[in-house]
């Protein structure tokens, strides 16, 4: 098996100048625990994780809400035919 067979088909990311709440919102909408962080030239700068949000921010409400939604049951993935 090759990596491309196991990878996510769509890369979800945020920009470095967005607010932490924006990143948390993206993560909860997509139910992902890690989010690549890009600059506006779309160069990878790093990755923010759910743990980063929990430990490094003072925004406990957004982090708790994100954790609840990310950790909930995943929606079924349906492929277009």
QUIJODA-V159435 format. One record per residue. N is the residue number from 1. RES is the residue in one letter. SS is DSSP state (a for helix, b for strand, c for the rest). OMEGA is omega in whole degrees, 0 to 359 (999 if undefined). BURIAL is 1 if it has 16 or more other ideal C-beta (glycine too) atoms within 10 Angstrom, else 0. Layout:
# QUIJODA-V159435
n=N res=RES ss=SS omega=OMEGA burial=BURIAL
n=N res=RES ss=SS omega=OMEGA burial=BURIAL
This chain:
# QUIJODA-V159435
n=1 res=X ss=c omega=178 burial=0
n=2 res=X ss=c omega=182 burial=0
n=3 res=X ss=a omega=183 burial=0
n=4 res=X ss=a omega=178 burial=0
n=5 res=X ss=a omega=182 burial=0
n=6 res=X ss=a omega=186 burial=0
n=7 res=X ss=c omega=173 burial=0
n=8 res=X ss=c omega=184 burial=0
n=9 res=X ss=c omega=184 burial=0
n=10 res=X ss=c omega=179 burial=0
n=11 res=X ss=c omega=177 burial=0
n=12 res=X ss=c omega=184 burial=0
n=13 res=X ss=b omega=172 burial=0
n=14 res=X ss=b omega=178 burial=1
n=15 res=X ss=b omega=183 burial=0
n=16 res=X ss=c omega=183 burial=0
n=17 res=X ss=c omega=176 burial=0
n=18 res=X ss=c omega=178 burial=0
n=19 res=X ss=c omega=178 burial=0
n=20 res=X ss=a omega=179 burial=1
n=21 res=X ss=a omega=177 burial=1
n=22 res=X ss=a omega=179 burial=0
n=23 res=X ss=a omega=179 burial=1
n=24 res=X ss=a omega=180 burial=1
n=25 res=X ss=a omega=178 burial=1
n=26 res=X ss=a omega=182 burial=1
n=27 res=X ss=a omega=181 burial=1
n=28 res=X ss=a omega=178 burial=1
n=29 res=X ss=a omega=184 burial=0
n=30 res=X ss=a omega=183 burial=0
n=31 res=X ss=c omega=177 burial=0
n=32 res=X ss=c omega=183 burial=0
n=33 res=X ss=c omega=179 burial=0
n=34 res=X ss=b omega=185 burial=0
n=35 res=X ss=b omega=176 burial=1
n=36 res=X ss=b omega=179 burial=0
n=37 res=X ss=b omega=182 burial=1
n=38 res=X ss=b omega=168 burial=1
n=39 res=X ss=c omega=185 burial=0
n=40 res=X ss=c omega=174 burial=0
n=41 res=X ss=c omega=179 burial=0
n=42 res=X ss=c omega=173 burial=0
n=43 res=X ss=c omega=181 burial=0
n=44 res=X ss=b omega=178 burial=0
n=45 res=X ss=b omega=182 burial=0
n=46 res=X ss=b omega=180 burial=0
n=47 res=X ss=b omega=175 burial=0
n=48 res=X ss=b omega=181 burial=1
n=49 res=X ss=b omega=177 burial=0
n=50 res=X ss=a omega=177 burial=1
n=51 res=X ss=a omega=177 burial=0
n=52 res=X ss=a omega=180 burial=1
n=53 res=X ss=a omega=183 burial=1
n=54 res=X ss=a omega=186 burial=0
n=55 res=X ss=a omega=191 burial=0
n=56 res=X ss=a omega=181 burial=0
n=57 res=X ss=c omega=176 burial=0
n=58 res=X ss=c omega=185 burial=0
n=59 res=X ss=c omega=184 burial=1
n=60 res=X ss=a omega=181 burial=0
n=61 res=X ss=a omega=180 burial=0
n=62 res=X ss=a omega=180 burial=1
n=63 res=X ss=a omega=180 burial=1
n=64 res=X ss=a omega=179 burial=0
n=65 res=X ss=a omega=179 burial=0
n=66 res=X ss=a omega=180 burial=1
n=67 res=X ss=a omega=180 burial=1
n=68 res=X ss=a omega=183 burial=0
n=69 res=X ss=a omega=180 burial=0
n=70 res=X ss=a omega=184 burial=1
n=71 res=X ss=a omega=180 burial=0
n=72 res=X ss=c omega=179 burial=0
n=73 res=X ss=c omega=181 burial=0
n=74 res=X ss=c omega=174 burial=0
n=75 res=X ss=c omega=179 burial=0
n=76 res=X ss=c omega=178 burial=0
n=77 res=X ss=c omega=180 burial=0
n=78 res=X ss=c omega=178 burial=0
n=79 res=X ss=c omega=176 burial=0
n=80 res=X ss=c omega=179 burial=0
n=81 res=X ss=c omega=999 burial=0
